[in-house]
Amino acid sequence: MTGEIAEPNGLRSLHTGSCLCGAVRFEVAGELPGPDGCHCTKCRKTSGHYSVGTDVPRAAVTIRGEDRLTWYRSSEKVRRGFCSVCGSPLFFDPLTRDWLGIAMGAFDKPTGTKLAIHIFTADKGDYYDITDNLPQNEQ
């Protein structure tokens, strides 16, 4: 569900989402930036294809059901959060940054945003082509 929350200077968007089973839910206050489609090997292995997520300020995110959220450290700099009940991949957490990546498929509709760019396209799977004319970064 997407709604609006009242603030002293007007209204601000509120986006909601969850894992498949609903054990982990989240809210994001504010607009969602254009997401990126990451084709790196780790994202492909985590998602089963390529991963699409949007990066939002940590302060804008509220997570409920954190006791059912499991973190996997996929590199020295990154951990990935998924539901320990249903296995849904939800979060991409670069440990030294002030933002959190959230899987677009976990958001309730409407999101009010569109895919903006493909990244790590040099690592993409050999079974598909990228044909949407969006910008592409090899790394």
C-alpha positions, 0 to 999 in steps of 0.5 A: 500500500502506498499512502501519504503521511501528514507533515507540518509542511505538507504531505509525504509519500509512504510506501509499504511492503513485505516478504511473501509470508508477511512475517517481515514488513517495512515502510519507506517514508518519501519518494522512491528513487529510480531502481537499478537492475543489478546483473552481478553474479551475487545478485543473480544467485540471490534472486534467481535472475537479476535483482531490481532494488531502490536505495533509500536513506536508512532513516526513512525505513521502518522494519517490523518483524526484525526477529524473522529477518536473517542477514547473510554477509555476502562480502566484506562490505555488504550483507543481504537481508531475507525472511527466515520463514519464507526466504524472500530476499528483501534488503541489500545493506552496504555496511559503510553507507547511509542507505539501504537497498530494498527489493522492488518486488517486495513493495506493495503497488503502486510504487510510483517509480520505474527501472532507471538503469542496469548495472554490472551488465558484463556479468549478466546471464547468457540466457537473456538480452537487455532490450529496454534501451535504459542506460547500462553500466558494465561494472 
